[in-house]
Amino acid sequence: MQPGGDDATAAAASSPSAATLSSLRLLALLCVLLPVVAYAVVGIYRYGQIRSEMEVRLDRALRIAQEHALKVFDSNESVLARVLETVRDDDALAVTARESQLHQQLKSMSANKPQIQSIWVQDADGRPLATDRSYPDRAI
């Protein structure tokens, strides 16, 4: 027997082995990495879901906006056609002579159409002849 041999064996038995330490380090590393990886995977999955949902919503909103714009353009075209039909080929003096009647007709054309702020009839030089806003218009 060696005089210090029993102490060395007892110390080796009481201290953790290298395999045990590496197993504990691996376990600690996995305790940190697994939740991070799980959150990253779930985050990437939810990002894809949210992105596809937003594409559907944006597509729907775009279609609604296009439909609304088409309706506005159609109503503006019909009002313009009605104004041109009302004014016909009258010259500036004839339009000015029936300004009161034109004012009432223009006012009825723009009623209940929030997209139309006002309707103006102008001569070839751009001077206003009649409007739906007021009669008689002092600017005219």
VEXDO-141179 format. One record per residue: x, y, z of N, C-alpha, C, O, CB in turn. Coordinates in nm, 3 decimals, always signed. Glycine has a CB too. Example, Ala and Ser with C-alpha at 12.3 -4.5 7.8 and 13.67 -1.06 7.14 Angstrom:
BEGIN
((+1.319, -0.569, +0.780), (+1.230, -0.450, +0.780), (+1.320, -0.330, +0.780), (+1.424, -0.332, +0.846), (+1.131, -0.447, +0.905))
((+1.285, -0.225, +0.708), (+1.367, -0.106, +0.714), (+1.290, +0.003, +0.787), (+1.341, +0.114, +0.804), (+1.408, -0.060, +0.572))
//
This chain:
BEGIN
((+0.081, -0.118, +0.000), (+0.000, +0.000, +0.000), (+0.085, +0.124, +0.000), (+0.192, +0.131, +0.060), (-0.092, +0.000, +0.117))
((+0.033, +0.222, -0.068), (+0.105, +0.348, -0.071), (+0.044, +0.438, +0.035), (-0.075, +0.432, +0.066), (+0.099, +0.415, -0.212))
((+0.129, +0.521, +0.090), (+0.078, +0.605, +0.198), (-0.025, +0.707, +0.147), (-0.120, +0.735, +0.220), (+0.194, +0.677, +0.268))
((-0.014, +0.761, +0.031), (-0.109, +0.863, -0.016), (-0.207, +0.808, -0.117), (-0.284, +0.886, -0.173), (-0.035, +0.979, -0.077))
((-0.208, +0.682, -0.142), (-0.292, +0.623, -0.246), (-0.438, +0.625, -0.212), (-0.521, +0.644, -0.300), (-0.249, +0.484, -0.272))
((-0.472, +0.605, -0.087), (-0.612, +0.604, -0.048), (-0.673, +0.743, -0.058), (-0.791, +0.758, -0.093), (-0.628, +0.550, +0.094))
((-0.597, +0.843, -0.028), (-0.647, +0.981, -0.039), (-0.672, +1.021, -0.184), (-0.770, +1.090, -0.213), (-0.547, +1.079, +0.025))
((-0.586, +0.979, -0.274), (-0.603, +1.013, -0.416), (-0.727, +0.944, -0.472), (-0.799, +1.003, -0.551), (-0.478, +0.973, -0.498))
((-0.752, +0.822, -0.433), (-0.869, +0.748, -0.480), (-0.995, +0.810, -0.423), (-1.095, +0.822, -0.493), (-0.859, +0.600, -0.441))
((-0.991, +0.849, -0.300), (-1.108, +0.911, -0.237), (-1.136, +1.048, -0.300), (-1.252, +1.084, -0.318), (-1.087, +0.926, -0.084))
((-1.032, +1.124, -0.334), (-1.050, +1.255, -0.397), (-1.107, +1.239, -0.538), (-1.193, +1.317, -0.579), (-0.917, +1.333, -0.402))
((-1.058, +1.139, -0.612), (-1.108, +1.116, -0.748), (-1.254, +1.071, -0.744), (-1.331, +1.105, -0.833), (-1.022, +1.011, -0.820))
((-1.291, +0.995, -0.642), (-1.428, +0.948, -0.631), (-1.523, +1.061, -0.593), (-1.639, +1.061, -0.636), (-1.437, +0.835, -0.529))
((-1.477, +1.157, -0.513), (-1.564, +1.265, -0.467), (-1.572, +1.377, -0.570), (-1.673, +1.448, -0.572), (-1.514, +1.319, -0.335))
((-1.474, +1.399, -0.655), (-1.480, +1.506, -0.757), (-1.556, +1.453, -0.879), (-1.546, +1.335, -0.912), (-1.336, +1.555, -0.797))
((-1.632, +1.541, -0.947), (-1.706, +1.495, -1.063), (-1.611, +1.458, -1.176), (-1.503, +1.515, -1.191), (-1.805, +1.603, -1.111))
((-1.654, +1.364, -1.251), (-1.569, +1.320, -1.361), (-1.583, +1.416, -1.478), (-1.674, +1.499, -1.481), (-1.606, +1.176, -1.403))
((-1.495, +1.405, -1.572), (-1.495, +1.492, -1.691), (-1.619, +1.464, -1.775), (-1.674, +1.557, -1.835), (-1.367, +1.469, -1.775))
((-1.665, +1.341, -1.781), (-1.784, +1.307, -1.859), (-1.908, +1.371, -1.797), (-1.996, +1.419, -1.869), (-1.800, +1.155, -1.868))
((-1.915, +1.370, -1.667), (-2.029, +1.430, -1.598), (-2.032, +1.581, -1.621), (-2.139, +1.638, -1.643), (-2.024, +1.398, -1.447))
((-1.917, +1.645, -1.615), (-1.908, +1.789, -1.637), (-1.949, +1.826, -1.781), (-2.022, +1.922, -1.802), (-1.765, +1.839, -1.608))
((-1.903, +1.750, -1.876), (-1.939, +1.780, -2.015), (-2.089, +1.756, -2.038), (-2.152, +1.828, -2.115), (-1.856, +1.694, -2.112))
((-2.146, +1.656, -1.972), (-2.290, +1.631, -1.983), (-2.370, +1.746, -1.922), (-2.471, +1.787, -1.979), (-2.328, +1.500, -1.914))
((-2.326, +1.798, -1.810), (-2.394, +1.911, -1.748), (-2.382, +2.038, -1.832), (-2.477, +2.115, -1.842), (-2.338, +1.935, -1.608))
((-2.266, +2.059, -1.890), (-2.247, +2.176, -1.977), (-2.338, +2.166, -2.100), (-2.398, +2.265, -2.141), (-2.098, +2.190, -2.020))
((-2.347, +2.047, -2.158), (-2.434, +2.026, -2.273), (-2.580, +2.049, -2.234), (-2.655, +2.110, -2.310), (-2.415, +1.884, -2.330))
((-2.621, +2.001, -2.119), (-2.757, +2.021, -2.070), (-2.786, +2.170, -2.049), (-2.895, +2.216, -2.084), (-2.778, +1.944, -1.941))
((-2.694, +2.243, -1.994), (-2.712, +2.388, -1.973), (-2.722, +2.460, -2.108), (-2.805, +2.550, -2.125), (-2.594, +2.446, -1.889))
((-2.639, +2.420, -2.201), (-2.643, +2.481, -2.333), (-2.776, +2.452, -2.402), (-2.835, +2.540, -2.464), (-2.526, +2.429, -2.419))
((-2.824, +2.329, -2.391), (-2.953, +2.292, -2.450), (-3.069, +2.367, -2.382), (-3.167, +2.401, -2.448), (-2.975, +2.141, -2.440))
((-3.058, +2.391, -2.254), (-3.162, +2.466, -2.182), (-3.173, +2.610, -2.234), (-3.280, +2.670, -2.228), (-3.131, +2.468, -2.031))
((-3.065, +2.662, -2.284), (-3.068, +2.796, -2.340), (-3.105, +2.794, -2.488), (-3.187, +2.874, -2.532), (-2.932, +2.865, -2.321))
((-3.047, +2.703, -2.563), (-3.065, +2.701, -2.708), (-3.203, +2.652, -2.752), (-3.261, +2.709, -2.845), (-2.960, +2.616, -2.771))
((-3.256, +2.549, -2.689), (-3.384, +2.494, -2.733), (-3.498, +2.596, -2.726), (-3.573, +2.607, -2.823), (-3.420, +2.373, -2.649))
((-3.516, +2.671, -2.618), (-3.622, +2.773, -2.619), (-3.598, +2.882, -2.724), (-3.693, +2.930, -2.787), (-3.634, +2.837, -2.481))
((-3.472, +2.921, -2.742), (-3.442, +3.024, -2.842), (-3.477, +2.973, -2.982), (-3.538, +3.045, -3.061), (-3.293, +3.064, -2.835))
((-3.440, +2.850, -3.012), (-3.471, +2.792, -3.143), (-3.623, +2.776, -3.159), (-3.677, +2.803, -3.266), (-3.400, +2.656, -3.161))
((-3.691, +2.732, -3.053), (-3.837, +2.715, -3.060), (-3.905, +2.849, -3.085), (-3.995, +2.858, -3.170), (-3.891, +2.652, -2.930))
((-3.864, +2.954, -3.013), (-3.922, +3.087, -3.034), (-3.892, +3.137, -3.175), (-3.978, +3.200, -3.237), (-3.869, +3.186, -2.931))
((-3.775, +3.112, -3.225), (-3.739, +3.156, -3.360), (-3.825, +3.085, -3.464), (-3.874, +3.148, -3.558), (-3.589, +3.130, -3.388))
((-3.844, +2.955, -3.448), (-3.926, +2.879, -3.544), (-4.071, +2.928, -3.540), (-4.132, +2.949, -3.645), (-3.920, +2.727, -3.514))
((-4.126, +2.947, -3.421), (-4.263, +2.995, -3.408), (-4.273, +3.138, -3.464), (-4.372, +3.171, -3.530), (-4.309, +2.991, -3.260))
((-4.174, +3.220, -3.438), (-4.173, +3.356, -3.491), (-4.171, +3.360, -3.642), (-4.244, +3.438, -3.703), (-4.055, +3.433, -3.438))
((-4.090, +3.277, -3.704), (-4.084, +3.271, -3.850), (-4.217, +3.221, -3.907), (-4.264, +3.273, -4.008), (-3.968, +3.178, -3.896))
((-4.276, +3.122, -3.843), (-4.404, +3.069, -3.888), (-4.514, +3.176, -3.879), (-4.590, +3.195, -3.973), (-4.443, +2.946, -3.805))
((-4.521, +3.246, -3.764), (-4.623, +3.351, -3.746), (-4.600, +3.468, -3.841), (-4.696, +3.527, -3.890), (-4.622, +3.402, -3.601))
((-4.475, +3.501, -3.868), (-4.444, +3.607, -3.964), (-4.503, +3.572, -4.101), (-4.563, +3.657, -4.167), (-4.291, +3.629, -3.974))
((-4.485, +3.450, -4.143), (-4.541, +3.407, -4.271), (-4.693, +3.412, -4.271), (-4.753, +3.454, -4.369), (-4.495, +3.266, -4.303))
((-4.755, +3.370, -4.160), (-4.901, +3.375, -4.150), (-4.952, +3.519, -4.156), (-5.045, +3.550, -4.231), (-4.947, +3.309, -4.019))
((-4.891, +3.605, -4.079), (-4.934, +3.745, -4.073), (-4.913, +3.812, -4.208), (-4.996, +3.891, -4.252), (-4.859, +3.821, -3.963))
((-4.803, +3.782, -4.272), (-4.775, +3.841, -4.403), (-4.881, +3.799, -4.505), (-4.929, +3.882, -4.583), (-4.635, +3.801, -4.452))
((-4.916, +3.670, -4.506), (-5.017, +3.625, -4.603), (-5.155, +3.684, -4.570), (-5.230, +3.716, -4.662), (-5.025, +3.471, -4.604))
((-5.188, +3.698, -4.441), (-5.315, +3.761, -4.404), (-5.318, +3.907, -4.448), (-5.421, +3.956, -4.496), (-5.336, +3.751, -4.252))
((-5.207, +3.977, -4.433), (-5.201, +4.117, -4.473), (-5.209, +4.132, -4.625), (-5.268, +4.228, -4.675), (-5.073, +4.181, -4.420))
((-5.152, +4.039, -4.699), (-5.163, +4.044, -4.844), (-5.308, +4.028, -4.887), (-5.354, +4.096, -4.979), (-5.077, +3.934, -4.909))
((-5.382, +3.940, -4.820), (-5.524, +3.921, -4.851), (-5.601, +4.048, -4.819), (-5.684, +4.092, -4.898), (-5.582, +3.799, -4.772))
((-5.575, +4.107, -4.703), (-5.644, +4.229, -4.664), (-5.612, +4.345, -4.758), (-5.702, +4.420, -4.798), (-5.608, +4.267, -4.520))
((-5.485, +4.360, -4.794), (-5.446, +4.468, -4.885), (-5.508, +4.449, -5.023), (-5.551, +4.545, -5.087), (-5.294, +4.475, -4.896))
((-5.512, +4.324, -5.069), (-5.574, +4.296, -5.198), (-5.722, +4.333, -5.195), (-5.773, +4.392, -5.290), (-5.556, +4.148, -5.236))
((-5.790, +4.298, -5.087), (-5.931, +4.331, -5.073), (-5.951, +4.483, -5.069), (-6.041, +4.535, -5.134), (-5.989, +4.267, -4.945))
((-5.868, +4.553, -4.992), (-5.879, +4.699, -4.983), (-5.850, +4.764, -5.117), (-5.914, +4.863, -5.154), (-5.783, +4.753, -4.875))
((-5.754, +4.709, -5.191), (-5.722, +4.763, -5.323), (-5.840, +4.746, -5.419), (-5.872, +4.837, -5.495), (-5.597, +4.694, -5.380))
((-5.903, +4.630, -5.416), (-6.018, +4.608, -5.503), (-6.133, +4.702, -5.468), (-6.201, +4.753, -5.556), (-6.065, +4.463, -5.493))
((-6.155, +4.725, -5.338), (-6.260, +4.816, -5.294), (-6.228, +4.959, -5.339), (-6.317, +5.030, -5.387), (-6.277, +4.811, -5.140))
((-6.103, +5.000, -5.325), (-6.064, +5.135, -5.367), (-6.079, +5.153, -5.518), (-6.124, +5.257, -5.564), (-5.920, +5.165, -5.324))
((-6.041, +5.051, -5.593), (-6.056, +5.060, -5.739), (-6.203, +5.069, -5.779), (-6.240, +5.147, -5.866), (-5.991, +4.939, -5.807))
((-6.285, +4.989, -5.714), (-6.429, +4.992, -5.744), (-6.488, +5.129, -5.711), (-6.568, +5.183, -5.787), (-6.503, +4.881, -5.666))
((-6.448, +5.184, -5.597), (-6.497, +5.317, -5.558), (-6.451, +5.423, -5.658), (-6.529, +5.511, -5.696), (-6.450, +5.352, -5.416))
((-6.325, +5.417, -5.698), (-6.273, +5.514, -5.795), (-6.348, +5.504, -5.928), (-6.380, +5.606, -5.989), (-6.122, +5.493, -5.818))
((-6.377, +5.383, -5.972), (-6.453, +5.366, -6.096), (-6.593, +5.426, -6.084), (-6.643, +5.487, -6.178), (-6.463, +5.218, -6.132))
((-6.656, +5.407, -5.968), (-6.789, +5.465, -5.948), (-6.783, +5.617, -5.950), (-6.871, +5.683, -6.006), (-6.849, +5.416, -5.816))
((-6.679, +5.673, -5.887), (-6.663, +5.819, -5.886), (-6.643, +5.870, -6.028), (-6.706, +5.968, -6.068), (-6.544, +5.861, -5.796))
((-6.557, +5.805, -6.104), (-6.534, +5.848, -6.243), (-6.660, +5.834, -6.327), (-6.691, +5.921, -6.408), (-6.420, +5.766, -6.306))
((-6.734, +5.726, -6.309), (-6.859, +5.707, -6.383), (-6.960, +5.816, -6.350), (-7.024, +5.872, -6.439), (-6.919, +5.569, -6.354))
((-6.974, +5.847, -6.221), (-7.070, +5.951, -6.184), (-7.024, +6.087, -6.235), (-7.106, +6.168, -6.277), (-7.090, +5.955, -6.031))
((-6.893, +6.114, -6.231), (-6.843, +6.241, -6.285), (-6.866, +6.251, -6.436), (-6.902, +6.357, -6.487), (-6.693, +6.257, -6.254))
((-6.846, +6.140, -6.506), (-6.871, +6.141, -6.650), (-7.019, +6.165, -6.681), (-7.052, +6.238, -6.774), (-6.826, +6.009, -6.713))
((-7.107, +6.104, -6.604), (-7.250, +6.124, -6.628), (-7.291, +6.267, -6.596), (-7.373, +6.325, -6.668), (-7.332, +6.026, -6.545))
((-7.235, +6.326, -6.490), (-7.266, +6.465, -6.458), (-7.212, +6.557, -6.566), (-7.279, +6.651, -6.607), (-7.208, +6.504, -6.320))
((-7.092, +6.530, -6.613), (-7.034, +6.611, -6.721), (-7.120, +6.602, -6.847), (-7.143, +6.703, -6.914), (-6.890, +6.566, -6.752))
((-7.167, +6.484, -6.879), (-7.253, +6.467, -6.996), (-7.383, +6.545, -6.979), (-7.431, +6.607, -7.073), (-7.283, +6.318, -7.021))
((-7.440, +6.542, -6.858), (-7.562, +6.617, -6.832), (-7.539, +6.767, -6.841), (-7.623, +6.840, -6.893), (-7.618, +6.581, -6.695))
((-7.424, +6.814, -6.792), (-7.392, +6.957, -6.800), (-7.376, +6.998, -6.946), (-7.429, +7.101, -6.987), (-7.263, +6.990, -6.720))
((-7.303, +6.918, -7.023), (-7.285, +6.951, -7.164), (-7.418, +6.949, -7.239), (-7.439, +7.030, -7.329), (-7.187, +6.853, -7.229))
((-7.506, +6.859, -7.202), (-7.638, +6.852, -7.264), (-7.721, +6.975, -7.227), (-7.797, +7.027, -7.308), (-7.711, +6.724, -7.221))
((-7.706, +7.020, -7.104), (-7.780, +7.137, -7.058), (-7.731, +7.265, -7.125), (-7.811, +7.349, -7.165), (-7.768, +7.151, -6.906))
((-7.600, +7.278, -7.137), (-7.543, +7.399, -7.195), (-7.554, +7.398, -7.347), (-7.568, +7.503, -7.410), (-7.397, +7.414, -7.152))
((-7.548, +7.280, -7.404), (-7.553, +7.261, -7.550), (-7.444, +7.343, -7.618), (-7.331, +7.349, -7.569), (-7.693, +7.301, -7.606))
((-7.478, +7.405, -7.729), (-7.381, +7.486, -7.804), (-7.403, +7.635, -7.781), (-7.369, +7.717, -7.866), (-7.390, +7.454, -7.953))
((-7.461, +7.669, -7.667), (-7.490, +7.809, -7.638), (-7.361, +7.889, -7.624), (-7.260, +7.838, -7.576), (-7.575, +7.822, -7.511))
((-7.367, +8.013, -7.666), (-7.251, +8.100, -7.648), (-7.255, +8.160, -7.507), (-7.349, +8.136, -7.431), (-7.248, +8.213, -7.756))
((-7.154, +8.238, -7.473), (-7.140, +8.291, -7.338), (-7.258, +8.381, -7.300), (-7.303, +8.378, -7.186), (-7.010, +8.369, -7.324))
((-7.307, +8.459, -7.393), (-7.419, +8.548, -7.362), (-7.547, +8.469, -7.333), (-7.622, +8.506, -7.243), (-7.443, +8.645, -7.478))
((-7.571, +8.363, -7.407), (-7.691, +8.281, -7.384), (-7.682, +8.209, -7.250), (-7.782, +8.195, -7.180), (-7.709, +8.180, -7.498))
((-7.564, +8.163, -7.215), (-7.546, +8.094, -7.087), (-7.565, +8.193, -6.973), (-7.630, +8.161, -6.873), (-7.406, +8.028, -7.078))
((-7.509, +8.313, -6.986), (-7.523, +8.415, -6.883), (-7.668, +8.458, -6.869), (-7.714, +8.487, -6.759), (-7.433, +8.537, -6.914))
((-7.741, +8.463, -6.980), (-7.881, +8.504, -6.978), (-7.967, +8.406, -6.898), (-8.062, +8.449, -6.833), (-7.935, +8.516, -7.119))
((-7.936, +8.281, -6.900), (-8.014, +8.182, -6.823), (-7.935, +8.127, -6.706), (-7.944, +8.008, -6.673), (-8.058, +8.067, -6.914))
((-7.859, +8.213, -6.643), (-7.774, +8.174, -6.529), (-7.857, +8.120, -6.412), (-7.816, +8.024, -6.348), (-7.690, +8.291, -6.482))
((-7.971, +8.181, -6.384), (-8.056, +8.136, -6.273), (-8.104, +7.993, -6.297), (-8.097, +7.909, -6.208), (-8.176, +8.231, -6.256))
((-8.151, +7.967, -6.417), (-8.198, +7.831, -6.451), (-8.082, +7.732, -6.446), (-8.096, +7.622, -6.394), (-8.264, +7.830, -6.592))
((-7.966, +7.771, -6.500), (-7.849, +7.683, -6.496), (-7.805, +7.657, -6.353), (-7.766, +7.545, -6.319), (-7.734, +7.745, -6.575))
((-7.810, +7.761, -6.269), (-7.771, +7.742, -6.128), (-7.856, +7.633, -6.064), (-7.803, +7.546, -5.995), (-7.784, +7.874, -6.049))
((-7.987, +7.638, -6.084), (-8.075, +7.538, -6.025), (-8.048, +7.398, -6.082), (-8.047, +7.300, -6.008), (-8.222, +7.575, -6.048))
((-8.026, +7.390, -6.211), (-7.997, +7.260, -6.273), (-7.863, +7.204, -6.224), (-7.853, +7.086, -6.193), (-7.997, +7.273, -6.426))
((-7.763, +7.289, -6.217), (-7.632, +7.243, -6.170), (-7.639, +7.202, -6.023), (-7.576, +7.105, -5.982), (-7.525, +7.353, -6.189))
((-7.715, +7.277, -5.945), (-7.731, +7.244, -5.803), (-7.797, +7.108, -5.786), (-7.758, +7.030, -5.699), (-7.813, +7.354, -5.731))
((-7.898, +7.079, -5.868), (-7.965, +6.948, -5.857), (-7.873, +6.835, -5.905), (-7.882, +6.723, -5.855), (-8.096, +6.948, -5.940))
((-7.785, +6.864, -6.000), (-7.691, +6.761, -6.048), (-7.588, +6.724, -5.942), (-7.548, +6.608, -5.934), (-7.619, +6.810, -6.174))
((-7.545, +6.821, -5.862), (-7.441, +6.793, -5.763), (-7.497, +6.755, -5.627), (-7.422, +6.720, -5.536), (-7.351, +6.913, -5.747))
((-7.630, +6.761, -5.612), (-7.692, +6.725, -5.484), (-7.669, +6.577, -5.454), (-7.678, +6.492, -5.543), (-7.843, +6.757, -5.485))
((-7.639, +6.547, -5.329), (-7.618, +6.410, -5.280), (-7.503, +6.338, -5.350), (-7.502, +6.216, -5.358), (-7.745, +6.329, -5.299))
((-7.409, +6.414, -5.398), (-7.288, +6.355, -5.457), (-7.167, +6.416, -5.386), (-7.116, +6.519, -5.429), (-7.281, +6.380, -5.614))
((-7.122, +6.354, -5.278), (-7.013, +6.415, -5.199), (-6.881, +6.426, -5.275), (-6.795, +6.506, -5.236), (-6.991, +6.334, -5.074))
((-6.864, +6.350, -5.381), (-6.739, +6.358, -5.456), (-6.735, +6.481, -5.545), (-6.629, +6.517, -5.596), (-6.720, +6.232, -5.541))
((-6.850, +6.547, -5.564), (-6.855, +6.668, -5.647), (-6.863, +6.788, -5.554), (-6.962, +6.806, -5.482), (-6.978, +6.665, -5.746))
((-6.759, +6.869, -5.555), (-6.757, +6.987, -5.469), (-6.832, +7.102, -5.533), (-6.904, +7.175, -5.464), (-6.613, +7.028, -5.439))
((-6.817, +7.120, -5.661), (-6.890, +7.225, -5.732), (-6.884, +7.199, -5.882), (-6.798, +7.127, -5.931), (-6.833, +7.365, -5.698))
((-6.978, +7.261, -5.953), (-6.982, +7.251, -6.099), (-6.977, +7.394, -6.152), (-7.055, +7.480, -6.111), (-7.111, +7.174, -6.151))
((-6.885, +7.417, -6.242), (-6.870, +7.549, -6.302), (-6.882, +7.537, -6.453), (-6.833, +7.442, -6.512), (-6.734, +7.613, -6.262))
((-6.948, +7.635, -6.514), (-6.952, +7.648, -6.659), (-6.868, +7.771, -6.693), (-6.892, +7.880, -6.642), (-7.102, +7.661, -6.713))
((-6.769, +7.751, -6.779), (-6.678, +7.860, -6.813), (-6.682, +7.886, -6.963), (-6.718, +7.799, -7.042), (-6.534, +7.828, -6.767))
((-6.645, +8.009, -7.000), (-6.639, +8.039, -7.143), (-6.504, +7.996, -7.199), (-6.423, +7.935, -7.129), (-6.662, +8.191, -7.168))
((-6.480, +8.026, -7.325), (-6.357, +7.982, -7.393), (-6.232, +8.043, -7.330), (-6.123, +7.986, -7.341), (-6.364, +8.018, -7.541))
((-6.246, +8.158, -7.265), (-6.131, +8.223, -7.202), (-6.112, +8.180, -7.058), (-6.018, +8.225, -6.992), (-6.146, +8.373, -7.208))
((-6.198, +8.094, -7.007), (-6.185, +8.044, -6.870), (-6.258, +8.128, -6.768), (-6.244, +8.105, -6.648), (-6.040, +8.037, -6.832))
((-6.337, +8.225, -6.812), (-6.415, +8.306, -6.719), (-6.542, +8.229, -6.680), (-6.608, +8.171, -6.767), (-6.452, +8.446, -6.781))
((-6.576, +8.227, -6.551), (-6.695, +8.153, -6.508), (-6.823, +8.221, -6.554), (-6.838, +8.343, -6.548), (-6.696, +8.139, -6.356))
((-6.916, +8.138, -6.602), (-7.047, +8.187, -6.648), (-7.159, +8.148, -6.553), (-7.252, +8.226, -6.531), (-7.076, +8.135, -6.787))
((-7.151, +8.028, -6.497), (-7.255, +7.979, -6.404), (-7.190, +7.877, -6.311), (-7.091, +7.813, -6.346), (-7.377, +7.917, -6.482))
((-7.249, +7.865, -6.194), (-7.199, +7.769, -6.096), (-7.315, +7.715, -6.013), (-7.423, +7.774, -6.010), (-7.092, +7.833, -6.005))
((-7.293, +7.603, -5.946), (-7.395, +7.548, -5.860), (-7.382, +7.600, -5.717), (-7.468, +7.572, -5.634), (-7.387, +7.396, -5.861))
((-7.279, +7.673, -5.687), (-7.254, +7.719, -5.550), (-7.344, +7.833, -5.509), (-7.408, +7.827, -5.404), (-7.110, +7.761, -5.535))
((-7.351, +7.937, -5.591), (-7.433, +8.052, -5.554), (-7.486, +8.122, -5.678), (-7.430, +8.112, -5.787), (-7.352, +8.151, -5.468))
((-7.598, +8.193, -5.656), (-7.655, +8.273, -5.764), (-7.700, +8.405, -5.705), (-7.760, +8.403, -5.598), (-7.775, +8.199, -5.835))
((-7.676, +8.513, -5.764), (-7.575, +8.534, -5.869), (-7.438, +8.533, -5.806), (-7.419, +8.582, -5.694), (-7.598, +8.667, -5.945))
((-7.345, +8.477, -5.876), (-7.209, +8.468, -5.824), (-7.138, +8.599, -5.853), (-7.126, +8.640, -5.968), (-7.133, +8.348, -5.888))
((-7.091, +8.663, -5.748), (-7.025, +8.792, -5.764), (-6.891, +8.777, -5.835), (-6.842, +8.873, -5.895), (-7.004, +8.858, -5.626))
((-6.830, +8.658, -5.831), (-6.705, +8.637, -5.902), (-6.729, +8.634, -6.051), (-6.638, +8.660, -6.130), (-6.637, +8.508, -5.856))
((-6.851, +8.602, -6.090), (-6.884, +8.596, -6.232), (-6.902, +8.736, -6.280), (-6.931, +8.757, -6.398), (-7.011, +8.512, -6.258))
//
